[in-house]
Structure formats: C-alpha cells, structure tokens
Amino acid sequence: MLAEFKQFLLRGNVVDLAVGVIIGVAFGGVVTALVEGVFTPLIAAVVGQPDFSSIGFDLNESRIEVGLLLNALFAFLVVAAVVFFFIVTPVNRMTARARTEAPVEPTLKKCPECLMDVPRAAKRCGHCTSPLAA
C-alpha cells in the first residue's frame, strides 16, 4: 500500500497540480498588489473614492453592500485580464510555434493496377504482383 501511495505522489499530475497551486498563490499576491497599488489609486483619481465599498443602500433596516460586490467583480476582471494577456496569450503563441512541424511524407502509395495501398519503397504490388514505378 505504501508503494501505491508513493506511485500516486510521484505521478506527474499530482506534482503538476502542486506546482500550479503554489504558483497560483504567488501570482495572486502579485495581482492583489497590482489592484491595490495601481488600479485602486486610478479609481480614486477618476471617481474620487479609492474603492466602491461605501456604495450601498438600506432596505428594511438592513444594509445592502453593493460596493463590496463591485470591488470583487473589479478584482476578478483584473485577475482574468492579467492571466489572459500575460499567461494564456504568450503560452498559446509558444505552442503554436512549436506545432509548426514539417508535414509527414506518406509511407504508402497506390498500386496503379489494383488500387491497393502498398509501401512506398515496394517494387511490386503484394496483392496483384504487378511492377510498380519508382
């Protein structure tokens, strides 16, 4: 049972997932700093408030905090944009370049007599025994 557990841990998926989670947490800190250090002051310069948390209304002696939702949506959009423009797009470009491989030359050709597929290097058809052109 211990050997199976070791095999499970050393399987590529578990290690890849762990690395992804660790990088995701670190990247979250970077994005949080970007939102709080750059975009929040820009909002404050344009709107006059550093965030939307003060936006809300009262309903039957309860406070509905719409601004908290707006802050979360704004942070989500910034995270999604940063991930898309700085991770997804460059990775897609790199993988597209890597996929430009030379086309594979066919290994079979058609026999002119019986129209069966034969290996390209064959000199006679294996089905009808007719000679094949080189």
C-alpha positions as CSV (number, residue, x, y, z in Angstrom):
1,M,0.0,0.0,0.0
2,L,2.9,2.4,0.7
3,A,4.3,1.7,-2.7
4,E,1.0,2.6,-4.3
5,F,0.9,5.9,-2.3
6,K,4.5,6.7,-3.5
7,Q,3.5,5.9,-7.1
8,F,0.4,8.2,-6.7
9,L,2.5,11.1,-5.3
10,L,5.2,10.8,-8.0
11,R,2.7,10.6,-10.8
12,G,3.1,13.7,-13.0
13,N,-0.5,15.0,-12.3
14,V,0.0,15.4,-8.6
15,V,3.3,17.2,-8.9
16,D,2.0,19.4,-11.7
17,L,-1.1,20.3,-9.7
18,A,1.0,21.2,-6.6
19,V,3.3,23.4,-8.7
20,G,0.3,25.1,-10.2
21,V,-1.3,25.8,-6.8
22,I,1.9,27.2,-5.4
23,I,2.5,29.5,-8.5
24,G,-1.2,30.5,-8.4
25,V,-0.9,31.6,-4.8
26,A,2.2,33.6,-5.5
27,F,0.6,35.1,-8.6
28,G,-2.5,36.0,-6.5
29,G,-0.2,38.2,-4.4
30,V,1.2,39.9,-7.5
31,V,-2.3,40.6,-8.8
32,T,-3.5,41.8,-5.4
33,A,-0.6,44.3,-5.3
34,L,-1.4,45.4,-8.8
35,V,-5.1,46.0,-8.0
36,E,-4.4,47.8,-4.7
37,G,-1.3,49.7,-5.8
38,V,-2.2,50.7,-9.3
39,F,-5.8,50.3,-10.2
40,T,-7.3,51.4,-6.9
41,P,-5.5,54.7,-6.9
42,L,-6.6,55.2,-10.6
43,I,-10.2,54.7,-9.5
44,A,-9.7,57.2,-6.7
45,A,-8.3,59.7,-9.2
46,V,-11.2,59.3,-11.5
47,V,-14.2,58.7,-9.2
48,G,-12.9,60.4,-6.1
49,Q,-13.1,57.3,-3.9
50,P,-10.4,54.6,-3.6
51,D,-12.9,51.8,-3.9
52,F,-16.6,51.0,-4.2
53,S,-17.1,49.6,-0.7
54,S,-19.1,52.6,0.5
55,I,-21.8,52.1,-2.1
56,G,-24.9,50.6,-0.7
57,F,-28.5,51.2,0.4
58,D,-30.7,50.4,3.3
59,L,-33.6,48.0,3.0
60,N,-35.9,47.3,6.0
61,E,-33.2,48.3,8.5
62,S,-30.6,46.1,6.7
63,R,-27.6,47.5,4.8
64,I,-27.1,46.1,1.2
65,E,-23.4,46.5,0.4
66,V,-23.4,46.7,-3.4
67,G,-19.9,48.2,-3.3
68,L,-18.3,45.0,-1.9
69,L,-19.7,43.1,-4.9
70,L,-18.4,45.7,-7.3
71,N,-14.9,45.6,-5.7
72,A,-14.9,41.8,-6.0
73,L,-16.1,41.9,-9.6
74,F,-13.4,44.5,-10.5
75,A,-10.7,42.5,-8.8
76,F,-11.9,39.4,-10.7
77,L,-11.9,41.2,-14.1
78,V,-8.3,42.5,-13.4
79,V,-7.1,39.0,-12.5
80,A,-8.8,37.5,-15.6
81,A,-7.3,40.1,-17.8
82,V,-3.8,39.7,-16.3
83,V,-4.0,35.9,-16.6
84,F,-5.3,36.1,-20.2
85,F,-2.8,38.7,-21.5
86,F,0.3,37.7,-19.6
87,I,-0.1,33.9,-19.4
88,V,-2.7,32.5,-21.8
89,T,-1.8,34.5,-24.9
90,P,2.0,34.0,-24.7
91,V,1.7,30.3,-24.0
92,N,-0.7,29.9,-26.9
93,R,1.8,31.7,-29.1
94,M,4.6,29.5,-28.0
95,T,2.6,26.3,-28.5
96,A,1.5,27.5,-31.9
97,R,5.2,28.0,-32.9
98,A,6.1,24.6,-31.6
99,R,3.3,22.9,-33.6
100,T,4.7,24.1,-37.0
101,E,6.3,20.8,-37.8
102,A,7.2,19.6,-41.3
103,P,4.4,17.6,-42.9
104,V,4.9,13.8,-42.7
105,E,5.7,12.2,-46.0
106,P,3.2,9.4,-46.8
107,T,4.5,5.9,-46.3
108,L,2.0,4.2,-48.7
109,K,1.2,4.6,-52.4
110,K,-1.5,3.2,-54.6
111,C,-0.9,0.3,-57.0
112,P,-1.9,1.5,-60.5
113,E,-3.4,-1.9,-61.3
114,C,-5.4,-3.0,-58.3
115,L,-5.5,0.4,-56.4
116,M,-4.4,-1.3,-53.1
117,D,-2.1,0.5,-50.7
118,V,1.4,-0.7,-50.8
119,P,4.6,0.5,-49.1
120,R,6.3,3.4,-50.9
121,A,9.6,1.5,-51.3
122,A,7.9,-1.6,-52.8
123,K,8.9,-2.5,-56.4
124,R,6.0,-5.0,-56.8
125,C,2.5,-4.9,-55.5
126,G,1.9,-7.5,-52.8
127,H,-1.7,-8.0,-53.9
128,C,-1.6,-8.4,-57.7
129,T,2.2,-8.7,-58.2
130,S,2.3,-6.0,-60.9
131,P,5.6,-4.0,-61.1
132,L,5.4,-0.5,-59.5
133,A,7.1,2.6,-60.8
134,A,9.8,4.1,-58.6
